[in-house]
Amino acid sequence: MKTFLIAASLLVVSPVQARLLSNNLNNAYVYSVTSSKGGTELVKDRLATARDHGGAWMQITTDDVGYGHNAQARLLGTPLRDIRSEALCNVNGQPRPCHGRGTVIGYRRTWDASGREGGNFQYMVIPNGVGGPVRIDFQIR
């Protein structure tokens, strides 16, 4: 009977460990900045906006490829509120909103920075799998 219990516990642990590793966070970045002053600017793979942003309303969109939790964003040290989250799927090799179909590969979050002008934007998310928090520093002009 002891042999059966040991074997059963190994079957439970191994799939959980494999699932955690496969659900790890692979990448996180700022996808776009949209504001009343600067319009919509796609900024993926950049460290700063090219346009001046701010005004009555401003939204900053981040993408997580993989799985994380406890996402937080700040602009000039002030916490921002997550106003929209949507699942991302692999569409022709690119992370795009799922719109009800496909396998979820990550999440897109939109942060409200209304009433603020630019500055240092900081984003942090903790991977569901292995590794420490992923942190991003991004400059909004």
Contacts in CASP RR format, 6 or more apart in sequence:
PFRMAT RR
TARGET T0000
AUTHOR 0000-0000-0000
METHOD contacts of the structure
MODEL  1
MKTFLIAASLLVVSPVQARLLSNNLNNAYVYSVTSSKGGTELVKDRLATA
RDHGGAWMQITTDDVGYGHNAQARLLGTPLRDIRSEALCNVNGQPRPCHG
RGTVIGYRRTWDASGREGGNFQYMVIPNGVGGPVRIDFQIR
20 128 0 8 1.000
20 129 0 8 1.000
20 130 0 8 1.000
21 129 0 8 1.000
21 130 0 8 1.000
23 66 0 8 1.000
23 67 0 8 1.000
23 128 0 8 1.000
23 129 0 8 1.000
24 66 0 8 1.000
24 67 0 8 1.000
24 127 0 8 1.000
24 128 0 8 1.000
24 129 0 8 1.000
24 130 0 8 1.000
24 131 0 8 1.000
25 64 0 8 1.000
25 65 0 8 1.000
25 66 0 8 1.000
25 67 0 8 1.000
25 68 0 8 1.000
25 125 0 8 1.000
25 126 0 8 1.000
25 127 0 8 1.000
25 128 0 8 1.000
25 129 0 8 1.000
25 134 0 8 1.000
26 65 0 8 1.000
26 66 0 8 1.000
27 63 0 8 1.000
27 64 0 8 1.000
27 65 0 8 1.000
27 66 0 8 1.000
28 62 0 8 1.000
28 63 0 8 1.000
28 64 0 8 1.000
28 65 0 8 1.000
28 123 0 8 1.000
28 125 0 8 1.000
28 134 0 8 1.000
28 136 0 8 1.000
29 44 0 8 1.000
29 45 0 8 1.000
29 62 0 8 1.000
29 63 0 8 1.000
29 136 0 8 1.000
30 43 0 8 1.000
30 44 0 8 1.000
30 46 0 8 1.000
30 60 0 8 1.000
30 61 0 8 1.000
30 62 0 8 1.000
30 121 0 8 1.000
30 123 0 8 1.000
30 136 0 8 1.000
30 138 0 8 1.000
31 42 0 8 1.000
31 43 0 8 1.000
31 44 0 8 1.000
31 61 0 8 1.000
31 62 0 8 1.000
31 63 0 8 1.000
31 108 0 8 1.000
32 40 0 8 1.000
32 41 0 8 1.000
32 42 0 8 1.000
32 43 0 8 1.000
32 44 0 8 1.000
32 60 0 8 1.000
32 61 0 8 1.000
33 40 0 8 1.000
33 41 0 8 1.000
33 43 0 8 1.000
33 49 0 8 1.000
33 53 0 8 1.000
33 58 0 8 1.000
33 59 0 8 1.000
33 60 0 8 1.000
33 61 0 8 1.000
33 140 0 8 1.000
34 40 0 8 1.000
34 41 0 8 1.000
34 58 0 8 1.000
34 59 0 8 1.000
34 61 0 8 1.000
35 53 0 8 1.000
35 54 0 8 1.000
35 55 0 8 1.000
35 57 0 8 1.000
35 58 0 8 1.000
35 59 0 8 1.000
35 113 0 8 1.000
36 54 0 8 1.000
36 55 0 8 1.000
36 56 0 8 1.000
36 57 0 8 1.000
36 58 0 8 1.000
37 52 0 8 1.000
37 53 0 8 1.000
37 54 0 8 1.000
37 55 0 8 1.000
37 58 0 8 1.000
38 51 0 8 1.000
38 52 0 8 1.000
38 53 0 8 1.000
38 54 0 8 1.000
39 51 0 8 1.000
39 53 0 8 1.000
41 49 0 8 1.000
41 50 0 8 1.000
41 51 0 8 1.000
41 53 0 8 1.000
43 49 0 8 1.000
43 138 0 8 1.000
44 63 0 8 1.000
47 137 0 8 1.000
47 138 0 8 1.000
47 139 0 8 1.000
48 138 0 8 1.000
48 139 0 8 1.000
48 140 0 8 1.000
48 141 0 8 1.000
49 139 0 8 1.000
49 140 0 8 1.000
49 141 0 8 1.000
50 141 0 8 1.000
51 141 0 8 1.000
52 118 0 8 1.000
52 141 0 8 1.000
53 117 0 8 1.000
53 118 0 8 1.000
53 140 0 8 1.000
53 141 0 8 1.000
54 113 0 8 1.000
54 115 0 8 1.000
54 116 0 8 1.000
54 117 0 8 1.000
54 118 0 8 1.000
54 140 0 8 1.000
55 114 0 8 1.000
55 115 0 8 1.000
55 116 0 8 1.000
55 117 0 8 1.000
56 114 0 8 1.000
56 115 0 8 1.000
57 114 0 8 1.000
57 115 0 8 1.000
58 112 0 8 1.000
58 113 0 8 1.000
58 114 0 8 1.000
58 115 0 8 1.000
58 116 0 8 1.000
58 118 0 8 1.000
59 83 0 8 1.000
59 110 0 8 1.000
59 111 0 8 1.000
59 112 0 8 1.000
59 113 0 8 1.000
59 114 0 8 1.000
60 73 0 8 1.000
60 75 0 8 1.000
60 80 0 8 1.000
60 110 0 8 1.000
60 111 0 8 1.000
60 113 0 8 1.000
60 121 0 8 1.000
60 140 0 8 1.000
61 108 0 8 1.000
61 109 0 8 1.000
61 110 0 8 1.000
61 111 0 8 1.000
62 71 0 8 1.000
62 73 0 8 1.000
62 108 0 8 1.000
62 109 0 8 1.000
62 111 0 8 1.000
62 123 0 8 1.000
62 136 0 8 1.000
63 88 0 8 1.000
63 95 0 8 1.000
63 106 0 8 1.000
63 107 0 8 1.000
63 108 0 8 1.000
64 71 0 8 1.000
64 88 0 8 1.000
64 106 0 8 1.000
64 107 0 8 1.000
64 108 0 8 1.000
64 109 0 8 1.000
64 125 0 8 1.000
65 88 0 8 1.000
65 95 0 8 1.000
65 105 0 8 1.000
65 106 0 8 1.000
66 105 0 8 1.000
66 106 0 8 1.000
67 106 0 8 1.000
67 127 0 8 1.000
67 128 0 8 1.000
67 129 0 8 1.000
68 107 0 8 1.000
68 125 0 8 1.000
68 126 0 8 1.000
68 127 0 8 1.000
68 128 0 8 1.000
68 129 0 8 1.000
69 125 0 8 1.000
69 126 0 8 1.000
69 128 0 8 1.000
70 125 0 8 1.000
70 126 0 8 1.000
71 82 0 8 1.000
71 109 0 8 1.000
71 123 0 8 1.000
71 124 0 8 1.000
71 125 0 8 1.000
72 79 0 8 1.000
72 123 0 8 1.000
72 124 0 8 1.000
72 125 0 8 1.000
73 79 0 8 1.000
73 80 0 8 1.000
73 82 0 8 1.000
73 109 0 8 1.000
73 111 0 8 1.000
73 121 0 8 1.000
73 122 0 8 1.000
73 123 0 8 1.000
73 124 0 8 1.000
74 80 0 8 1.000
74 121 0 8 1.000
74 122 0 8 1.000
75 113 0 8 1.000
75 116 0 8 1.000
75 118 0 8 1.000
75 119 0 8 1.000
75 120 0 8 1.000
75 121 0 8 1.000
75 122 0 8 1.000
75 140 0 8 1.000
76 116 0 8 1.000
76 118 0 8 1.000
76 119 0 8 1.000
76 120 0 8 1.000
77 120 0 8 1.000
77 122 0 8 1.000
78 116 0 8 1.000
80 111 0 8 1.000
80 112 0 8 1.000
80 113 0 8 1.000
81 111 0 8 1.000
81 112 0 8 1.000
82 109 0 8 1.000
82 110 0 8 1.000
82 111 0 8 1.000
83 110 0 8 1.000
83 111 0 8 1.000
83 112 0 8 1.000
84 109 0 8 1.000
84 110 0 8 1.000
85 107 0 8 1.000
85 108 0 8 1.000
85 109 0 8 1.000
85 110 0 8 1.000
86 97 0 8 1.000
86 98 0 8 1.000
86 107 0 8 1.000
86 108 0 8 1.000
87 97 0 8 1.000
87 98 0 8 1.000
87 104 0 8 1.000
87 106 0 8 1.000
87 107 0 8 1.000
87 108 0 8 1.000
88 95 0 8 1.000
88 96 0 8 1.000
88 97 0 8 1.000
88 98 0 8 1.000
88 104 0 8 1.000
88 105 0 8 1.000
88 106 0 8 1.000
88 107 0 8 1.000
88 108 0 8 1.000
89 95 0 8 1.000
89 96 0 8 1.000
89 97 0 8 1.000
89 98 0 8 1.000
89 101 0 8 1.000
89 102 0 8 1.000
89 103 0 8 1.000
89 104 0 8 1.000
89 105 0 8 1.000
90 96 0 8 1.000
90 102 0 8 1.000
90 103 0 8 1.000
90 105 0 8 1.000
95 105 0 8 1.000
95 106 0 8 1.000
95 108 0 8 1.000
97 108 0 8 1.000
98 104 0 8 1.000
113 121 0 8 1.000
113 140 0 8 1.000
118 140 0 8 1.000
118 141 0 8 1.000
119 139 0 8 1.000
119 140 0 8 1.000
119 141 0 8 1.000
120 137 0 8 1.000
120 138 0 8 1.000
120 139 0 8 1.000
120 140 0 8 1.000
121 136 0 8 1.000
121 137 0 8 1.000
121 138 0 8 1.000
121 139 0 8 1.000
121 140 0 8 1.000
122 135 0 8 1.000
122 136 0 8 1.000
122 137 0 8 1.000
122 138 0 8 1.000
123 135 0 8 1.000
123 136 0 8 1.000
123 138 0 8 1.000
124 133 0 8 1.000
124 134 0 8 1.000
124 135 0 8 1.000
124 136 0 8 1.000
125 133 0 8 1.000
125 134 0 8 1.000
126 132 0 8 1.000
126 133 0 8 1.000
126 134 0 8 1.000
127 133 0 8 1.000
127 134 0 8 1.000
END
